[in-house]
């Protein structure tokens, strides 16, 4: 049988997969498991017992999986008489892999000429819904700062910049950077600037 703790795993999380055999097995080399999302789990512990543990560390860009399973193993596993271990495969239960951090998609604001005391609402769109911690800000090309206004838990966050007397004029205002602590529902952090 194959088993792992039911959970949603994000980038850099370890998934320990236990493969249980009907009798003790010994490994030669470093056996691996092939997983349904194309990733590989590598032998970690248990040589000479009925339960071998393999570890898969979720990496950015691995294929997401709503129901991770083991498709096969490679390597040499045998019982004390030298008989090869049986094939290994099976569903791991409610093991979900979210291997993609939210990323920046676009930024937009209404094209117009703005004057002192006008509000400019700037929408920043991400590849997936994000939740904020604290108050995110945008640094603007004119030296100004736009502050978070709305959108927590969605793919689009809205920031507001109020034009003030003495702010540097700009013929094409742009966003220089984002200062924010943002994460998707699995806890993968936005790594933008």
Backbone as CSV, one residue per row, in Angstrom:
resi,resn,N_x,N_y,N_z,CA_x,CA_y,CA_z,C_x,C_y,C_z
1,UNK,0.840,-1.189,0.000,0.000,0.000,0.000,0.878,1.243,0.000
2,UNK,0.291,2.358,-0.385,0.986,3.648,-0.371,0.130,4.630,0.426
3,UNK,0.797,5.537,1.157,0.055,6.492,1.968,0.896,7.736,2.222
4,UNK,0.197,8.856,2.405,0.822,10.119,2.805,-0.231,10.887,3.593
5,UNK,0.216,11.863,4.373,-0.721,12.663,5.160,-1.595,13.516,4.246
6,UNK,-2.910,13.435,4.455,-3.854,14.247,3.675,-3.620,15.722,3.997
7,UNK,-3.376,16.514,2.965,-3.152,17.950,3.146,-2.991,18.595,1.781
8,UNK,-2.954,19.920,1.780,-2.575,20.680,0.587,-1.137,21.105,0.792
9,UNK,-0.276,20.742,-0.159,1.153,21.019,-0.063,1.522,22.111,-1.051
10,UNK,2.366,23.038,-0.597,2.797,24.166,-1.414,4.285,24.049,-1.724
11,UNK,4.803,25.001,-2.458,6.221,25.025,-2.829,7.079,24.918,-1.575
12,UNK,8.102,24.066,-1.624,9.066,23.782,-0.564,8.543,22.865,0.539
13,UNK,7.278,22.434,0.478,6.784,21.467,1.451,7.295,20.077,1.088
14,UNK,7.526,19.254,2.112,7.917,17.858,1.914,6.701,16.968,2.065
15,UNK,6.553,16.016,1.151,5.512,15.004,1.252,6.233,13.673,1.472
16,UNK,6.042,13.105,2.657,6.629,11.797,2.955,5.607,10.719,2.610
17,UNK,6.007,9.831,1.717,5.123,8.778,1.215,5.630,7.444,1.758
18,UNK,4.758,6.744,2.469,5.118,5.441,3.035,4.583,4.338,2.136
19,UNK,5.488,3.464,1.716,5.118,2.299,0.922,5.256,1.085,1.830
20,UNK,4.162,0.362,2.027,4.170,-0.789,2.933,4.113,-2.083,2.120
21,UNK,5.054,-2.981,2.425,5.144,-4.284,1.752,4.679,-5.372,2.715
22,UNK,4.386,-6.555,2.192,3.904,-7.664,3.024,5.015,-8.295,3.860
23,UNK,6.263,-8.029,3.479,7.407,-8.515,4.266,8.547,-7.512,4.130
24,UNK,9.536,-7.641,4.977,10.658,-6.703,4.966,11.372,-6.738,3.614
25,UNK,11.806,-5.557,3.160,12.547,-5.447,1.903,13.836,-4.663,2.148
26,UNK,14.811,-4.970,1.300,16.092,-4.277,1.348,16.296,-3.600,0.002
27,UNK,16.839,-2.409,0.050,17.053,-1.659,-1.183,18.492,-1.814,-1.651
28,UNK,18.671,-1.645,-2.947,19.995,-1.522,-3.543,19.986,-0.194,-4.281
29,UNK,20.963,0.648,-4.003,20.964,1.974,-4.616,19.940,2.870,-3.951
30,UNK,19.418,3.808,-4.728,18.423,4.759,-4.206,17.156,4.653,-5.030
31,UNK,16.179,3.884,-4.545,14.934,3.739,-5.292,14.130,5.044,-5.303
32,UNK,13.290,5.189,-6.312,12.430,6.367,-6.440,11.010,5.940,-6.783
33,UNK,10.072,6.827,-6.513,8.681,6.632,-6.904,8.348,7.649,-7.986
34,UNK,7.620,7.225,-9.004,7.112,8.149,-10.015,5.702,8.539,-9.595
35,UNK,5.448,9.848,-9.566,4.153,10.348,-9.107,3.287,10.787,-10.283
36,UNK,1.990,10.851,-10.057,1.042,11.153,-11.127,1.225,12.538,-11.731
37,UNK,1.909,13.456,-11.044,2.133,14.794,-11.601,3.478,14.885,-12.320
38,UNK,4.141,13.721,-12.503,5.419,13.683,-13.214,6.625,13.897,-12.320
39,UNK,6.415,14.213,-11.071,7.523,14.415,-10.130,8.013,13.070,-9.607
40,UNK,9.113,13.116,-8.863,9.728,11.915,-8.320,9.929,12.058,-6.821
41,UNK,9.625,10.997,-6.084,9.920,10.934,-4.652,11.120,10.005,-4.480
42,UNK,12.066,10.396,-3.651,13.309,9.641,-3.473,13.316,8.949,-2.117
43,UNK,13.881,7.745,-2.103,13.977,6.965,-0.861,14.558,7.815,0.259
44,UNK,13.952,7.681,1.454,14.389,8.446,2.609,14.796,7.544,3.777
45,UNK,13.972,6.520,4.085,14.290,5.658,5.229,13.488,4.360,5.180
46,UNK,13.866,3.433,6.078,13.103,2.194,6.247,13.745,0.940,5.688
47,UNK,14.957,1.022,5.154,15.619,-0.148,4.563,15.623,-1.313,5.548
48,UNK,15.220,-2.495,5.079,15.194,-3.693,5.906,13.906,-3.874,6.687
49,UNK,12.915,-3.010,6.447,11.636,-3.139,7.144,10.509,-3.341,6.133
50,UNK,9.285,-3.400,6.622,8.130,-3.544,5.720,7.642,-2.198,5.207
51,UNK,8.125,-1.103,5.797,7.660,0.230,5.396,8.833,1.103,4.978
52,UNK,8.864,1.457,3.700,9.883,2.379,3.196,9.255,3.757,3.032
53,UNK,10.019,4.784,3.390,9.538,6.165,3.264,10.296,6.844,2.123
54,UNK,9.540,7.498,1.254,10.079,8.267,0.131,9.664,9.718,0.333
55,UNK,10.533,10.644,-0.064,10.229,12.072,0.118,10.179,12.783,-1.222
56,UNK,9.113,13.580,-1.366,8.938,14.461,-2.520,8.871,15.881,-1.985
57,UNK,9.775,16.741,-2.440,9.746,18.151,-2.072,9.123,18.926,-3.227
58,UNK,8.004,19.578,-2.944,7.284,20.321,-3.977,8.158,21.486,-4.437
59,UNK,8.357,21.587,-5.739,9.187,22.646,-6.322,8.323,23.561,-7.188
60,UNK,8.698,24.832,-7.216,8.001,25.807,-8.064,7.953,25.274,-9.492
61,UNK,6.767,25.302,-10.079,6.619,24.868,-11.464,6.261,23.404,-11.636
62,UNK,6.343,22.587,-10.542,5.857,21.207,-10.662,4.389,21.271,-11.066
63,UNK,3.910,20.230,-11.693,2.512,20.187,-12.096,1.621,20.066,-10.868
64,UNK,0.584,20.903,-10.799,-0.372,20.817,-9.700,-1.118,19.492,-9.791
65,UNK,-1.614,19.029,-8.661,-2.386,17.796,-8.638,-3.470,17.912,-7.588
66,UNK,-4.708,17.601,-7.970,-5.821,17.621,-7.022,-5.949,16.284,-6.309
67,UNK,-5.194,15.278,-6.745,-5.295,13.941,-6.158,-4.027,13.162,-6.508
68,UNK,-2.941,13.456,-5.804,-1.647,12.846,-6.112,-1.672,11.340,-5.879
69,UNK,-1.024,10.596,-6.779,-0.918,9.145,-6.623,0.471,8.682,-7.054
70,UNK,0.789,7.446,-6.691,2.056,6.818,-7.077,1.774,5.933,-8.280
71,UNK,2.548,6.102,-9.367,2.331,5.271,-10.542,3.279,4.089,-10.627
72,UNK,4.500,4.238,-10.097,5.453,3.121,-10.153,6.669,3.445,-9.299
73,UNK,7.554,2.446,-9.154,8.833,2.703,-8.509,9.934,2.227,-9.428
74,UNK,11.103,2.812,-9.244,12.270,2.322,-9.969,13.357,2.080,-8.941
75,UNK,14.236,1.161,-9.254,15.280,0.773,-8.316,15.111,-0.690,-7.973
76,UNK,15.961,-1.159,-7.092,15.933,-2.568,-6.719,15.519,-2.721,-5.267
77,UNK,14.402,-3.426,-5.070,13.895,-3.760,-3.742,13.656,-5.261,-3.726
78,UNK,14.136,-5.936,-2.683,13.978,-7.390,-2.612,13.803,-7.844,-1.173
79,UNK,13.148,-9.000,-1.004,13.017,-9.581,0.329,14.311,-10.306,0.697
80,UNK,14.352,-10.927,1.875,15.595,-11.566,2.348,16.017,-12.743,1.474
81,UNK,15.089,-13.336,0.715,15.413,-14.455,-0.180,15.859,-13.956,-1.553
82,UNK,15.837,-12.628,-1.769,16.256,-12.071,-3.053,15.131,-11.905,-4.049
83,UNK,13.895,-12.182,-3.644,12.753,-12.009,-4.541,12.445,-10.518,-4.703
84,UNK,12.257,-10.094,-5.937,11.956,-8.682,-6.213,10.618,-8.294,-5.603
85,UNK,10.570,-7.087,-5.086,9.321,-6.565,-4.517,8.295,-6.384,-5.626
86,UNK,7.032,-6.516,-5.258,5.929,-6.346,-6.214,5.840,-4.890,-6.667
87,UNK,5.129,-4.681,-7.740,4.916,-3.330,-8.268,4.246,-2.449,-7.216
88,UNK,4.528,-1.164,-7.285,3.970,-0.208,-6.334,3.177,0.840,-7.103
89,UNK,1.923,1.030,-6.707,1.108,2.108,-7.269,-0.086,2.306,-6.363
90,UNK,-0.743,3.437,-6.506,-1.955,3.665,-5.738,-2.172,5.125,-5.423
91,UNK,-3.394,5.403,-5.036,-3.810,6.754,-4.675,-3.310,7.065,-3.259
92,UNK,-2.879,8.303,-3.057,-2.358,8.699,-1.749,-3.427,9.298,-0.837
93,UNK,-4.656,9.313,-1.270,-5.710,9.922,-0.462,-5.906,11.364,-0.885
94,UNK,-6.227,12.222,0.063,-6.500,13.638,-0.227,-5.204,14.444,-0.168
95,UNK,-4.281,14.115,-1.067,-2.999,14.815,-1.149,-3.062,15.742,-2.357
96,UNK,-3.050,17.048,-2.071,-3.180,18.072,-3.105,-1.866,18.831,-3.216
97,UNK,-1.403,19.025,-4.449,-0.160,19.752,-4.685,-0.475,21.048,-5.417
98,UNK,-0.078,22.177,-4.809,-0.181,23.487,-5.457,1.253,23.978,-5.595
99,UNK,1.832,23.776,-6.773,3.257,24.048,-6.981,3.518,25.330,-7.749
100,UNK,2.561,26.218,-7.737,2.740,27.452,-8.495,2.409,28.663,-7.629
101,UNK,3.394,29.513,-7.432,3.195,30.746,-6.682,2.465,31.751,-7.558
102,UNK,1.702,32.637,-6.935,1.041,33.666,-7.735,2.073,34.561,-8.418
103,UNK,1.766,34.977,-9.623,2.693,35.843,-10.356,1.943,37.059,-10.890
104,UNK,2.699,38.086,-11.188,2.162,39.325,-11.743,1.696,39.080,-13.171
105,UNK,0.506,39.582,-13.517,-0.023,39.462,-14.877,-0.055,40.821,-15.569
106,UNK,-0.672,41.815,-14.914,-0.794,43.123,-15.567,-1.083,44.215,-14.546
107,UNK,-0.928,45.443,-15.003,-1.292,46.619,-14.217,-2.023,47.579,-15.148
108,UNK,-3.071,48.226,-14.624,-3.856,49.124,-15.481,-4.491,50.234,-14.655
109,UNK,-4.688,51.361,-15.310,-5.422,52.494,-14.750,-6.091,53.208,-15.918
110,UNK,-7.109,53.972,-15.611,-7.818,54.697,-16.673,-6.908,55.769,-17.267
111,UNK,-6.803,55.775,-18.599,-6.028,56.813,-19.287,-6.758,58.143,-19.144
112,UNK,-6.064,59.127,-18.586,-6.655,60.452,-18.406,-5.567,61.409,-17.955
113,UNK,-5.922,62.663,-17.885,-5.039,63.666,-17.299,-5.593,63.954,-15.907
114,UNK,-4.745,63.784,-14.904,-5.176,63.944,-13.522,-4.559,65.205,-12.934
115,UNK,-5.296,65.846,-12.040,-4.818,67.072,-11.392,-4.779,66.860,-9.877
116,UNK,-4.315,67.850,-9.155,-4.221,67.780,-7.698,-5.582,67.380,-7.109
117,UNK,-5.531,66.452,-6.138,-6.676,65.886,-5.413,-7.456,64.834,-6.200
118,UNK,-7.058,64.543,-7.446,-7.698,63.453,-8.189,-7.159,62.122,-7.668
119,UNK,-8.040,61.119,-7.667,-7.628,59.758,-7.312,-7.364,58.967,-8.577
120,UNK,-6.267,58.245,-8.580,-5.958,57.317,-9.669,-6.040,55.918,-9.074
121,UNK,-7.029,55.131,-9.518,-7.152,53.745,-9.061,-6.388,52.855,-10.025
122,UNK,-5.467,52.103,-9.472,-4.572,51.245,-10.262,-4.893,49.793,-9.924
123,UNK,-5.212,48.999,-10.947,-5.543,47.593,-10.745,-4.343,46.732,-11.122
124,UNK,-3.906,45.904,-10.173,-2.823,44.957,-10.409,-3.444,43.564,-10.439
125,UNK,-3.221,42.840,-11.532,-3.807,41.521,-11.701,-2.727,40.446,-11.544
126,UNK,-3.093,39.376,-10.812,-2.196,38.254,-10.552,-2.722,36.997,-11.240
127,UNK,-1.884,35.980,-11.348,-2.235,34.733,-12.039,-3.275,33.908,-11.297
128,UNK,-3.443,34.173,-10.009,-4.446,33.470,-9.212,-4.833,34.373,-8.042
129,UNK,-5.905,34.035,-7.366,-6.361,34.841,-6.238,-5.280,34.925,-5.168
130,UNK,-5.136,36.119,-4.581,-4.143,36.341,-3.527,-4.811,36.953,-2.303
131,UNK,-4.237,36.646,-1.157,-4.668,37.232,0.108,-3.519,38.050,0.641
132,UNK,-3.820,39.243,1.127,-2.775,40.143,1.600,-2.594,40.029,3.105
133,UNK,-1.398,40.370,3.551,-1.115,40.564,4.958,-0.571,41.981,5.067
134,UNK,-1.101,42.772,5.973,-0.667,44.156,6.081,-1.295,45.005,4.989
135,UNK,-0.627,46.110,4.672,-1.132,47.048,3.659,-0.150,47.148,2.505
136,UNK,-0.428,46.478,1.397,0.463,46.546,0.235,0.512,47.960,-0.353
137,UNK,1.635,48.281,-0.971,1.789,49.577,-1.646,2.466,49.385,-2.997
138,UNK,2.276,50.370,-3.851,2.946,50.417,-5.148,3.844,51.643,-5.168
139,UNK,5.087,51.478,-5.574,5.960,52.620,-5.818,5.740,53.040,-7.268
140,UNK,5.524,54.327,-7.470,5.228,54.838,-8.806,6.433,55.560,-9.403
141,UNK,6.444,55.638,-10.717,7.591,56.210,-11.437,7.822,57.686,-11.127
142,UNK,6.820,58.378,-10.593,6.996,59.801,-10.247,7.420,59.985,-8.791
143,UNK,7.716,58.874,-8.101,8.113,58.942,-6.704,6.952,58.837,-5.738
144,UNK,5.741,58.812,-6.248,4.559,58.685,-5.400,4.325,57.249,-4.968
145,UNK,3.339,57.072,-4.076,2.987,55.749,-3.572,1.481,55.557,-3.669
146,UNK,1.074,54.412,-4.205,-0.341,54.037,-4.230,-0.549,53.009,-3.125
147,UNK,-1.632,53.143,-2.378,-1.916,52.267,-1.245,-3.079,51.345,-1.565
148,UNK,-3.016,50.125,-1.039,-4.061,49.125,-1.248,-5.429,49.708,-0.907
149,UNK,-6.417,49.422,-1.779,-7.783,49.892,-1.580,-8.772,48.735,-1.418
150,UNK,-8.672,47.721,-2.327,-9.648,46.620,-2.271,-9.164,45.425,-3.093
151,UNK,-9.910,44.300,-2.949,-9.664,43.127,-3.778,-9.083,41.925,-3.071
152,UNK,-8.857,41.991,-1.770,-8.256,40.878,-1.039,-9.016,39.575,-1.324
153,UNK,-8.281,38.508,-1.652,-8.886,37.221,-1.954,-9.279,37.036,-3.408
154,UNK,-8.924,37.988,-4.260,-9.247,37.928,-5.688,-7.967,37.983,-6.529
155,UNK,-8.118,37.868,-7.840,-6.956,37.960,-8.729,-6.550,39.399,-8.987
156,UNK,-7.456,40.354,-8.737,-7.160,41.765,-9.003,-7.207,42.567,-7.701
157,UNK,-6.114,43.260,-7.406,-6.069,44.163,-6.261,-6.082,45.593,-6.786
158,UNK,-6.828,46.454,-6.115,-6.922,47.856,-6.513,-6.150,48.713,-5.507
159,UNK,-5.319,49.604,-6.042,-4.532,50.535,-5.246,-4.959,51.946,-5.623
160,UNK,-4.831,52.885,-4.674,-5.220,54.264,-4.958,-4.047,55.207,-4.706
161,UNK,-3.862,56.082,-5.684,-2.871,57.162,-5.585,-3.625,58.469,-5.711
162,UNK,-3.466,59.357,-4.741,-4.102,60.677,-4.797,-3.038,61.695,-5.168
163,UNK,-3.269,62.386,-6.277,-2.325,63.390,-6.757,-2.307,64.550,-5.754
164,UNK,-1.092,64.910,-5.333,-0.957,65.983,-4.348,-0.081,67.096,-4.905
165,UNK,-0.294,68.289,-4.384,0.517,69.454,-4.751,1.981,69.116,-4.521
166,UNK,2.828,69.429,-5.492,4.260,69.194,-5.354,4.733,67.842,-5.858
167,UNK,3.790,66.921,-6.170,4.216,65.635,-6.732,4.801,65.871,-8.117
168,UNK,5.766,65.058,-8.483,6.425,65.180,-9.773,5.432,64.890,-10.901
169,UNK,5.435,65.755,-11.912,4.580,65.524,-13.078,5.048,64.266,-13.805
170,UNK,4.126,63.639,-14.494,4.452,62.444,-15.266,3.573,62.407,-16.504
171,UNK,4.186,62.150,-17.663,3.399,62.033,-18.887,2.974,60.590,-19.132
172,UNK,3.570,59.664,-18.395,3.229,58.249,-18.545,3.542,57.537,-17.237
173,UNK,2.676,57.714,-16.249,2.879,57.144,-14.924,2.947,55.622,-15.013
174,UNK,3.899,55.016,-14.300,4.004,53.559,-14.286,4.318,53.077,-12.876
175,UNK,4.163,51.766,-12.657,4.467,51.148,-11.370,5.912,50.676,-11.403
176,UNK,6.690,51.121,-10.412,8.098,50.724,-10.327,8.267,49.419,-9.559
177,UNK,7.475,49.250,-8.488,7.581,48.027,-7.688,6.346,47.857,-6.811
178,UNK,6.183,46.634,-6.330,5.097,46.296,-5.411,5.741,45.889,-4.098
179,UNK,5.309,46.486,-3.011,5.756,46.059,-1.680,4.546,45.429,-1.023
180,UNK,4.591,44.105,-0.868,3.418,43.405,-0.361,3.785,42.025,0.138
181,UNK,3.006,41.563,1.099,3.045,40.163,1.508,1.741,39.563,1.017
182,UNK,1.830,38.784,-0.058,0.668,38.189,-0.706,0.898,36.693,-0.857
183,UNK,-0.176,35.919,-0.747,-0.059,34.471,-0.915,-1.337,33.919,-1.531
184,UNK,-1.219,32.756,-2.193,-2.406,32.084,-2.713,-3.048,31.250,-1.603
185,UNK,-4.113,30.549,-1.917,-4.854,29.802,-0.901,-4.047,28.670,-0.263
186,UNK,-3.024,28.182,-0.970,-2.166,27.130,-0.406,-1.047,27.697,0.453
187,UNK,-0.841,29.024,0.362,0.233,29.637,1.136,1.467,29.945,0.322
188,UNK,1.437,29.680,-0.998,2.569,30.051,-1.847,2.656,31.563,-1.913
189,UNK,3.835,32.102,-1.676,4.018,33.548,-1.622,4.268,34.148,-2.995
190,UNK,3.753,35.371,-3.170,4.075,36.170,-4.350,5.514,36.621,-4.191
191,UNK,6.328,36.379,-5.211,7.752,36.686,-5.106,8.146,37.891,-5.957
192,UNK,7.185,38.706,-6.312,7.474,39.870,-7.150,8.167,40.971,-6.390
193,UNK,8.412,42.060,-7.108,9.083,43.190,-6.460,8.166,44.376,-6.383
